[in-house]
Amino acid sequence: MTQASVRLPRACLRRIEEAARAAWPEECCGLLAGRRGPDASIEILRAVPAPNIAAERARRFEIDPQLWLDLRRQLAGGPDAILGLYHSHPDGAALPSPRDAAAAWPLGPADGPVVWLITAMRAGAVTETRAHAFLGADRGFQEISLVSVD
């Protein structure tokens, strides 16, 4: 895979980090929509919050499948698509966990890697947000550059 980078508007990053703070000590989650560039760049244009419907929200996240379907329908026929998701790790690192790896899946054969933004927390405060690409069950995650833009 060519080294990808993720461009994310500062306003989206702020909303994701605010959601992480509001959900702490549980995990927050949501979907990321935007566009892929021909140079392996990924431009996130929207961060769509989702209720965490997991039974054990302090250790896991689960996005309501209906939200996926509704957003996919809303974006159909336009230039934007669902490119990935975000979630927080309360009192954890901004790295995919073994639980994340077990739950990850590709969006589709031609869609490219799934973007995972993970916000790390310590005692209710955001410590960092990092981007990762899920390359498939056989290849796992690869960290990718996250660039916050105006």
Contacts in CASP RR format, 6 or more apart in sequence:
PFRMAT RR
TARGET T0000
AUTHOR 0000-0000-0000
METHOD contacts of the structure
MODEL  1
MTQASVRLPRACLRRIEEAARAAWPEECCGLLAGRRGPDASIEILRAVPA
PNIAAERARRFEIDPQLWLDLRRQLAGGPDAILGLYHSHPDGAALPSPRD
AAAAWPLGPADGPVVWLITAMRAGAVTETRAHAFLGADRGFQEISLVSVD
1 40 0 8 1.000
1 113 0 8 1.000
1 133 0 8 1.000
1 135 0 8 1.000
1 142 0 8 1.000
2 39 0 8 1.000
2 40 0 8 1.000
3 40 0 8 1.000
3 144 0 8 1.000
3 145 0 8 1.000
4 40 0 8 1.000
4 41 0 8 1.000
4 42 0 8 1.000
4 113 0 8 1.000
4 133 0 8 1.000
4 144 0 8 1.000
4 145 0 8 1.000
5 40 0 8 1.000
5 41 0 8 1.000
5 42 0 8 1.000
5 144 0 8 1.000
5 145 0 8 1.000
5 146 0 8 1.000
5 147 0 8 1.000
6 41 0 8 1.000
6 42 0 8 1.000
6 43 0 8 1.000
6 44 0 8 1.000
6 115 0 8 1.000
6 117 0 8 1.000
6 131 0 8 1.000
6 144 0 8 1.000
6 145 0 8 1.000
6 146 0 8 1.000
6 147 0 8 1.000
7 41 0 8 1.000
7 42 0 8 1.000
7 43 0 8 1.000
7 44 0 8 1.000
7 147 0 8 1.000
7 149 0 8 1.000
8 44 0 8 1.000
8 47 0 8 1.000
8 117 0 8 1.000
8 131 0 8 1.000
8 146 0 8 1.000
8 147 0 8 1.000
8 148 0 8 1.000
8 149 0 8 1.000
9 44 0 8 1.000
9 45 0 8 1.000
9 148 0 8 1.000
9 149 0 8 1.000
9 150 0 8 1.000
10 148 0 8 1.000
10 149 0 8 1.000
10 150 0 8 1.000
12 44 0 8 1.000
12 45 0 8 1.000
12 46 0 8 1.000
12 47 0 8 1.000
13 129 0 8 1.000
13 148 0 8 1.000
15 47 0 8 1.000
15 49 0 8 1.000
16 28 0 8 1.000
16 47 0 8 1.000
16 86 0 8 1.000
16 117 0 8 1.000
16 119 0 8 1.000
16 129 0 8 1.000
17 119 0 8 1.000
17 126 0 8 1.000
17 129 0 8 1.000
19 28 0 8 1.000
19 30 0 8 1.000
19 49 0 8 1.000
19 88 0 8 1.000
20 28 0 8 1.000
20 88 0 8 1.000
20 90 0 8 1.000
20 119 0 8 1.000
20 121 0 8 1.000
20 126 0 8 1.000
21 121 0 8 1.000
21 124 0 8 1.000
21 125 0 8 1.000
21 126 0 8 1.000
22 28 0 8 1.000
23 52 0 8 1.000
23 57 0 8 1.000
23 88 0 8 1.000
23 90 0 8 1.000
24 88 0 8 1.000
24 90 0 8 1.000
24 121 0 8 1.000
24 124 0 8 1.000
25 58 0 8 1.000
25 90 0 8 1.000
25 91 0 8 1.000
25 124 0 8 1.000
26 52 0 8 1.000
26 57 0 8 1.000
26 58 0 8 1.000
26 90 0 8 1.000
27 52 0 8 1.000
27 54 0 8 1.000
27 57 0 8 1.000
27 58 0 8 1.000
27 59 0 8 1.000
27 60 0 8 1.000
27 61 0 8 1.000
27 87 0 8 1.000
27 88 0 8 1.000
27 89 0 8 1.000
27 90 0 8 1.000
28 49 0 8 1.000
28 52 0 8 1.000
28 61 0 8 1.000
28 86 0 8 1.000
28 87 0 8 1.000
28 88 0 8 1.000
28 119 0 8 1.000
29 49 0 8 1.000
29 50 0 8 1.000
29 52 0 8 1.000
29 61 0 8 1.000
29 62 0 8 1.000
29 63 0 8 1.000
29 85 0 8 1.000
29 86 0 8 1.000
29 87 0 8 1.000
29 88 0 8 1.000
30 47 0 8 1.000
30 48 0 8 1.000
30 49 0 8 1.000
30 50 0 8 1.000
30 63 0 8 1.000
30 67 0 8 1.000
30 85 0 8 1.000
30 86 0 8 1.000
30 87 0 8 1.000
31 47 0 8 1.000
31 48 0 8 1.000
31 50 0 8 1.000
31 63 0 8 1.000
31 67 0 8 1.000
31 68 0 8 1.000
31 71 0 8 1.000
31 82 0 8 1.000
31 84 0 8 1.000
31 85 0 8 1.000
31 86 0 8 1.000
32 44 0 8 1.000
32 46 0 8 1.000
32 47 0 8 1.000
32 48 0 8 1.000
32 82 0 8 1.000
32 83 0 8 1.000
32 84 0 8 1.000
32 85 0 8 1.000
32 86 0 8 1.000
32 115 0 8 1.000
32 117 0 8 1.000
33 44 0 8 1.000
33 45 0 8 1.000
33 46 0 8 1.000
33 48 0 8 1.000
33 71 0 8 1.000
33 75 0 8 1.000
33 80 0 8 1.000
33 81 0 8 1.000
33 82 0 8 1.000
33 83 0 8 1.000
34 42 0 8 1.000
34 43 0 8 1.000
34 44 0 8 1.000
34 45 0 8 1.000
34 46 0 8 1.000
34 80 0 8 1.000
34 81 0 8 1.000
34 83 0 8 1.000
35 42 0 8 1.000
35 43 0 8 1.000
35 45 0 8 1.000
35 79 0 8 1.000
35 80 0 8 1.000
35 81 0 8 1.000
35 83 0 8 1.000
36 42 0 8 1.000
36 43 0 8 1.000
36 81 0 8 1.000
36 83 0 8 1.000
36 112 0 8 1.000
37 43 0 8 1.000
42 83 0 8 1.000
42 115 0 8 1.000
42 144 0 8 1.000
44 83 0 8 1.000
44 115 0 8 1.000
45 80 0 8 1.000
46 80 0 8 1.000
47 86 0 8 1.000
48 67 0 8 1.000
48 71 0 8 1.000
50 63 0 8 1.000
50 64 0 8 1.000
50 67 0 8 1.000
51 64 0 8 1.000
52 61 0 8 1.000
52 62 0 8 1.000
52 63 0 8 1.000
52 87 0 8 1.000
53 62 0 8 1.000
53 63 0 8 1.000
53 64 0 8 1.000
54 60 0 8 1.000
54 61 0 8 1.000
54 62 0 8 1.000
58 90 0 8 1.000
59 99 0 8 1.000
60 99 0 8 1.000
61 87 0 8 1.000
61 88 0 8 1.000
63 85 0 8 1.000
68 82 0 8 1.000
71 82 0 8 1.000
72 82 0 8 1.000
75 81 0 8 1.000
75 82 0 8 1.000
81 111 0 8 1.000
82 107 0 8 1.000
83 107 0 8 1.000
83 114 0 8 1.000
83 115 0 8 1.000
84 107 0 8 1.000
84 114 0 8 1.000
84 115 0 8 1.000
84 116 0 8 1.000
85 114 0 8 1.000
85 115 0 8 1.000
85 116 0 8 1.000
85 117 0 8 1.000
86 116 0 8 1.000
86 117 0 8 1.000
86 118 0 8 1.000
86 119 0 8 1.000
87 116 0 8 1.000
87 117 0 8 1.000
87 118 0 8 1.000
87 119 0 8 1.000
88 118 0 8 1.000
88 119 0 8 1.000
88 120 0 8 1.000
88 121 0 8 1.000
89 95 0 8 1.000
89 97 0 8 1.000
89 118 0 8 1.000
89 119 0 8 1.000
89 120 0 8 1.000
89 121 0 8 1.000
90 121 0 8 1.000
90 124 0 8 1.000
91 121 0 8 1.000
91 122 0 8 1.000
91 123 0 8 1.000
91 124 0 8 1.000
92 120 0 8 1.000
92 121 0 8 1.000
92 122 0 8 1.000
93 118 0 8 1.000
93 120 0 8 1.000
94 118 0 8 1.000
94 119 0 8 1.000
94 120 0 8 1.000
94 127 0 8 1.000
94 128 0 8 1.000
94 129 0 8 1.000
94 130 0 8 1.000
95 118 0 8 1.000
95 130 0 8 1.000
95 132 0 8 1.000
95 143 0 8 1.000
96 104 0 8 1.000
96 116 0 8 1.000
96 118 0 8 1.000
96 132 0 8 1.000
96 134 0 8 1.000
96 141 0 8 1.000
100 116 0 8 1.000
100 118 0 8 1.000
100 141 0 8 1.000
101 140 0 8 1.000
101 141 0 8 1.000
104 114 0 8 1.000
104 116 0 8 1.000
104 134 0 8 1.000
104 136 0 8 1.000
104 137 0 8 1.000
104 140 0 8 1.000
104 141 0 8 1.000
105 114 0 8 1.000
105 134 0 8 1.000
105 136 0 8 1.000
105 137 0 8 1.000
106 112 0 8 1.000
106 113 0 8 1.000
106 114 0 8 1.000
106 134 0 8 1.000
106 136 0 8 1.000
107 114 0 8 1.000
113 133 0 8 1.000
113 134 0 8 1.000
113 135 0 8 1.000
113 136 0 8 1.000
113 142 0 8 1.000
114 133 0 8 1.000
114 134 0 8 1.000
115 131 0 8 1.000
115 132 0 8 1.000
115 133 0 8 1.000
115 144 0 8 1.000
116 131 0 8 1.000
116 132 0 8 1.000
116 133 0 8 1.000
116 134 0 8 1.000
116 141 0 8 1.000
117 129 0 8 1.000
117 130 0 8 1.000
117 131 0 8 1.000
117 132 0 8 1.000
117 146 0 8 1.000
118 129 0 8 1.000
118 130 0 8 1.000
118 132 0 8 1.000
119 126 0 8 1.000
119 128 0 8 1.000
119 129 0 8 1.000
120 126 0 8 1.000
120 127 0 8 1.000
120 128 0 8 1.000
120 129 0 8 1.000
120 130 0 8 1.000
121 127 0 8 1.000
129 146 0 8 1.000
130 143 0 8 1.000
130 146 0 8 1.000
131 143 0 8 1.000
131 144 0 8 1.000
131 145 0 8 1.000
131 146 0 8 1.000
132 141 0 8 1.000
132 142 0 8 1.000
132 143 0 8 1.000
132 144 0 8 1.000
133 141 0 8 1.000
133 142 0 8 1.000
133 144 0 8 1.000
134 140 0 8 1.000
134 141 0 8 1.000
135 141 0 8 1.000
135 142 0 8 1.000
END
